[in-house]
Amino acid sequence: MRALQLVWFRSDLRVYDNAALTEAMSHGPTLALFIACPQSWQQHQMAPIKQDLIRRRAQVLEQELAELNVPLLLIEGSSYHDVQSVFEPLLSLGLARVYTELEYELRERRRDQVLQEWLAKQGVGWWQCDRQCAFAPGSFVNGSGAMYQVFTPFKKRWLQRFSEQGLQVLAKPKPQAPIEINLPALTRMHSGDDCSTAWPVEQNALLKQLRRFCQQQVQDYKKLRDLPALDATSRLSPYLAIGAISVRQCIARLQVEAGTALQQADSGASVWLSELIWRDFYKHVLVAWPDLIKHQPFQAETATIRWHNDETLFRAWCDGKTGYPLVDAAMRQLNQTGWMHNRLRMVVASFLVKDLHIDWRKGEQYFMSRLIDGDFAANNGGWQWAASTGTDAAPYFRIFNPITQSERFDPEGDFIRNWVPELAKLPNQHIHWPHKLPISKEYPKAVVDHAKARQVTLELFRHARQQGEKSDEST
Ligand SMILES: Cc1cc2nc3c(=O)[nH]c(=O)nc-3n(C[C@H](O)[C@H](O)[C@H](O)COP(=O)(O)OP(=O)(O)OC[C@H]3O[C@@H](n4cnc5c(N)ncnc54)[C@H](O)[C@@H]3O)c2cc1C
């Protein structure tokens, strides 16, 4: 008899607010599965630190599910092409249905489609929910029936939905009766290399971090969130990226702790909510324009920009050796910790594209290969915003000045001193641009002149726009 429900965990590594787990357990005895797919992760350029975080989180999930009497099979796989070989030996257990949460990226969708068809042939059902966002992509559209291309009206509609419907957060399911299963011999998932241990993975620690942020820090979020030397943002993105917590859990906690402040447009709470809506926005954009996954710019005419792609300059940027202290500090922080503050992501992205004239896709890939919170939609959205090629992007003539950004957002130079030890002894007035002093020879000379680089960027964009206009006229 087919009586066993199987919940397959992917980017939803949690027991709270997990619709696939809740639905599976409501239908009968449930087994859970997680398959590590290092080959596919590498194809996605997933950073080693994110891979380690996933492995550590999956191991803890095994214990959390054991409290619900749900055994979790942690399997070492290779690539998405091979997942069927993991399901084959499980068929003999009498699987009734497989439960999953939808992942939006193309390879993941293809993997699911192939598996679903194969399972159907074996008489096994497939149940999938769409819950990576607070509101599922496509569940609301603009007046012309299309996805919004601009954030502000999207946010307005999102907030309207929120006030009409609220959001449902699912509780942790009640334990099931213990089940006895003769598990087939499959290779158990390896442990990672523990390079992510600075980031806790226990559910209670994450919930505590969320609660503490909403109780103690969110009030000052608007004022302090742009200062990288302070720990003034939630640092929850790595957990949202792997689904160790859900966006609905974040919003529900914010509602409880912020109360009426959430209705005040200028409060820290409503600004934080806006950031979570940006997360939804970029995922909706990705689903509406799947070509973004194929690395196409959203604004088609920018595809013709002739990026210079100088490899030496690219290496200087990657290594934090551009001679621009804030850029270098940010890149060194990324290289050493897998993390970078949002303000700095904007600064270094703008610098790569508009000062070094390097294709934004090279930066996008480099970020994915280093970030602990690498997330295709947010990363692509952030890069295309900075490069002025995306939806609701910065206008092409808005070019961050890396020195004034430094003076504004790291006024005392604390962040720079922390990450660029060569400059640690400089006084504040020279820390943002040390090149007028006979500083230590160890610190690199500036690789470009910002003012000149700015002019080149304006020219690159003007040329691409003219080309676009010409081809419009000839069609
Ligand atoms: C070039 C560039 C690349 C980026 N790459 C990523 C990425 O790979 N993964 C990622 O999660 N975020 C990315 N971001 C967005 C943002 O920088 C991070 O989400 C944020 O720094 C995470 O810190 P936090 O959790 O403390 O955020 P908070 O300030 O506490 O915000 C709360 C949550 O809102 C979401 N969020 C915040 N800002 C954004 C944003 N601009 N776009 C989408 N979601 C947002 C995140 O899930 C974040 O955890 C990128 C931004 C830029 C400019």
PDBQT file of the ligand as one rigid body, heavy atoms in Angstrom, charges set to zero:
ROOT
HETATM    1  C1  LIG A 501      25.131  44.412  -5.914  1.00  0.00    +0.000 C 
HETATM    2  C2  LIG A 501      24.227  43.797  -4.862  1.00  0.00    +0.000 A 
HETATM    3  C3  LIG A 501      24.189  42.408  -4.694  1.00  0.00    +0.000 A 
HETATM    4  C4  LIG A 501      23.350  41.834  -3.724  1.00  0.00    +0.000 A 
HETATM    5  N1  LIG A 501      23.331  40.461  -3.585  1.00  0.00    +0.000 NA
HETATM    6  C5  LIG A 501      22.480  39.903  -2.696  1.00  0.00    +0.000 A 
HETATM    7  C6  LIG A 501      22.418  38.480  -2.553  1.00  0.00    +0.000 A 
HETATM    8  O1  LIG A 501      23.089  37.717  -3.248  1.00  0.00    +0.000 OA
HETATM    9  N2  LIG A 501      21.584  37.967  -1.601  1.00  0.00    +0.000 N 
HETATM   10  C7  LIG A 501      20.800  38.785  -0.822  1.00  0.00    +0.000 A 
HETATM   11  O2  LIG A 501      20.056  38.262   0.025  1.00  0.00    +0.000 OA
HETATM   12  N3  LIG A 501      20.826  40.115  -0.960  1.00  0.00    +0.000 NA
HETATM   13  C8  LIG A 501      21.639  40.702  -1.860  1.00  0.00    +0.000 A 
HETATM   14  N4  LIG A 501      21.679  42.065  -1.976  1.00  0.00    +0.000 N 
HETATM   15  C9  LIG A 501      20.729  42.880  -1.177  1.00  0.00    +0.000 C 
HETATM   16  C10 LIG A 501      21.265  43.340   0.188  1.00  0.00    +0.000 C 
HETATM   17  O3  LIG A 501      22.543  43.879   0.059  1.00  0.00    +0.000 OA
HETATM   18  C11 LIG A 501      21.288  42.222   1.240  1.00  0.00    +0.000 C 
HETATM   19  O4  LIG A 501      20.043  41.554   1.242  1.00  0.00    +0.000 OA
HETATM   20  C12 LIG A 501      21.536  42.797   2.627  1.00  0.00    +0.000 C 
HETATM   21  O5  LIG A 501      22.770  43.450   2.674  1.00  0.00    +0.000 OA
HETATM   22  C13 LIG A 501      21.509  41.691   3.642  1.00  0.00    +0.000 C 
HETATM   23  O6  LIG A 501      21.780  42.195   4.933  1.00  0.00    +0.000 OA
HETATM   24  P1  LIG A 501      20.702  42.083   6.086  1.00  0.00    +0.000 P 
HETATM   25  O7  LIG A 501      20.150  40.698   6.152  1.00  0.00    +0.000 OA
HETATM   26  O8  LIG A 501      21.313  42.628   7.319  1.00  0.00    +0.000 OA
HETATM   27  O9  LIG A 501      19.571  43.035   5.522  1.00  0.00    +0.000 OA
HETATM   28  P2  LIG A 501      18.453  43.981   6.194  1.00  0.00    +0.000 P 
HETATM   29  O10 LIG A 501      18.858  45.344   5.926  1.00  0.00    +0.000 OA
HETATM   30  O11 LIG A 501      18.253  43.573   7.618  1.00  0.00    +0.000 OA
HETATM   31  O12 LIG A 501      17.200  43.613   5.329  1.00  0.00    +0.000 OA
HETATM   32  C14 LIG A 501      16.326  42.510   5.639  1.00  0.00    +0.000 C 
HETATM   33  C15 LIG A 501      16.220  41.571   4.477  1.00  0.00    +0.000 C 
HETATM   34  O13 LIG A 501      15.624  42.218   3.355  1.00  0.00    +0.000 OA
HETATM   35  C16 LIG A 501      16.160  41.676   2.161  1.00  0.00    +0.000 C 
HETATM   36  N5  LIG A 501      16.803  42.763   1.422  1.00  0.00    +0.000 N 
HETATM   37  C17 LIG A 501      17.406  43.850   1.929  1.00  0.00    +0.000 A 
HETATM   38  N6  LIG A 501      17.838  44.657   0.938  1.00  0.00    +0.000 NA
HETATM   39  C18 LIG A 501      17.521  44.044  -0.209  1.00  0.00    +0.000 A 
HETATM   40  C19 LIG A 501      17.699  44.368  -1.581  1.00  0.00    +0.000 A 
HETATM   41  N7  LIG A 501      18.294  45.502  -1.975  1.00  0.00    +0.000 N 
HETATM   42  N8  LIG A 501      17.253  43.495  -2.515  1.00  0.00    +0.000 NA
HETATM   43  C20 LIG A 501      16.633  42.355  -2.150  1.00  0.00    +0.000 A 
HETATM   44  N9  LIG A 501      16.430  42.004  -0.875  1.00  0.00    +0.000 NA
HETATM   45  C21 LIG A 501      16.866  42.825   0.087  1.00  0.00    +0.000 A 
HETATM   46  C22 LIG A 501      17.184  40.626   2.553  1.00  0.00    +0.000 C 
HETATM   47  O14 LIG A 501      16.562  39.364   2.509  1.00  0.00    +0.000 OA
HETATM   48  C23 LIG A 501      17.539  41.036   3.972  1.00  0.00    +0.000 C 
HETATM   49  O15 LIG A 501      17.989  39.969   4.768  1.00  0.00    +0.000 OA
HETATM   50  C24 LIG A 501      22.520  42.666  -2.927  1.00  0.00    +0.000 A 
HETATM   51  C25 LIG A 501      22.569  44.057  -3.104  1.00  0.00    +0.000 A 
HETATM   52  C26 LIG A 501      23.414  44.615  -4.060  1.00  0.00    +0.000 A 
HETATM   53  C27 LIG A 501      23.447  46.104  -4.222  1.00  0.00    +0.000 C 
ENDROOT
TORSDOF 0
